Amino acid sequence: MSEPPDPHDARTPAEFAAALRQLRKWADRGRRSLARRTIPDRLPPGTRALPPEESLIDFVRACGADPATTEAWRTVRERLARTAYPDQDEGQDADQDQDRDDRDRFRYAPMATTSALAAAGVLALALWPGTPLSATTPPAPKPSPPRTVVVGIHPADAPDRCLTAGQELGTAREVAVQRSCASAPLPEVRLEPDGAADVYRIEWHGPDDGPRCLGVDRSRTGPGALLSPGDCTGADSGLFQLEPSGGGHRLRPLHSGLCVGFLPPYDEGAEAVQTSCTGGSDQVFHVSPR
């Protein structure tokens, strides 16, 4: 493909998604592309949702588009959003995204501030007229990360696959990918507690080498960085918080607070990538003893 795909050729969200995949192939810059967001649950079955505008712009720019081309993709996305999903309130989507951002900010606020806010909330509830404390509903129990040393880490959307060793698209560099758990050889994966609550190192043990720790490339803090094995230095970019989500856990690099997902298309060999947290199932993992 000598010329990049033209977004104006897309007449449906599915064609738009296909054009984005072609754009990535044309750019041949997979390691800088960003994972797309998950299909919202409220869309009718069988439809393919449009990516959020901010994610689209980041993706197109990562593929090398100039401002005019980026604006063309944004305009086509806006047109498809109006015609394909007339009942979908994109303002509501933006509000939900903002809500998630707000939750993330509060989650990583200083512990003293969080404790003070929690205490103030309990006190306000106790003093509010006509509101008995017994009326509050206790939170549902959260799944606990296994303390077993040797584990399998499975994408929730592909439970027969494992987060394991593979190759970066277009190179021979070893990175983390999703592959069939039946593939051989796979490194032994060990989840090692780091001391802090729900914070772990992900160690790879091969038959001929010692432990290597999975970490974010070059300790980058922004979306788009791949995950690769390296020396176990104890740096925050090689530590992951296992946060309960969707019946499993999200992997959140400690240094960035972002989430681990995969680059599209989500097939065998898809590279793991640090990306913005969306709350989608494509960022949920099941961690099980082996």
Steps between C-alpha positions, in 0.01 A plus 500: 500500500682810374242753624334512843133398516244776452261518800228648275462157335357361826121485504453299822681469834627156393650647182649781708667246732633311198643826360680562830658156480613576145643833621709320758632255241577789263687690767692188611532656843320243712716555805381861524131433435245507779254232598143580402221504755253228578155467341253664743252252647200716408558476123283246310664157461705461184593867462854635525527816708691805388809582704479803729612818326806552721620142442443534125706818481785342699492190278502693171778731617705198612473371144661821374196696380530875458241737657283512186486121471430464872210744467362299206489185712335688786237648268410162351474349848264782604284441191478126563415559865200711396376265226582154635401557864239776505378389845847497654578806710867574444479770763407226740807304388715806569344534844574135571859541382534805726355299788766234444772766489370649823501158667859444389608838640343427838640146502853633479453802727716513815391238754438759773260693275317180406463399863372844595243497222383153598463603865310813402265294282419258784443787742269680256298183449468448874378857560269529196139513624302182444789298357583198719847352462340159459351617170839503331588200285842345568722469191507168319798281585794549264698214349836461668814463288649154552810480717615190316842546345447338157196634313333537165381848400209470255321779310135491606390523135725206400528264800684234296786745443774613735690824549843370406805544278474585131642736237431862425321554170754547222804423719655208686499681836351303787192662651190392691216372279190285528559146373335163531588349836561171316790655306845377595735602629352768724688657790387410848320802642538585866301765679718632781354731768700820541389576854235762429138389485410341163832607340701232319795428275425283197802274460578284197711189562635317195666159491844652432494839674425655833205722586416795280238752601228636275497880479390797291743589221747770610281575804274712279201649677271566202272271298646292219806345668544125463592258781828311482716286731814638661708500816308484826606837640197570719416816302136611509474446123549128571238482775130447442198561719239227459173690527173302522284562193233307309541178697877505446776757527643792306879526481601858579868598464590663829700787350225621265165391647385400148377155399633207299304410185581372151557653158234417241411271340458288812622175352784256564821695559337837581752710693428612855503878534472762771189703426230714659261314729158455339323261737460255211539124506798521264700632798389227742716196580435180690797394710497131590742259670680255273 
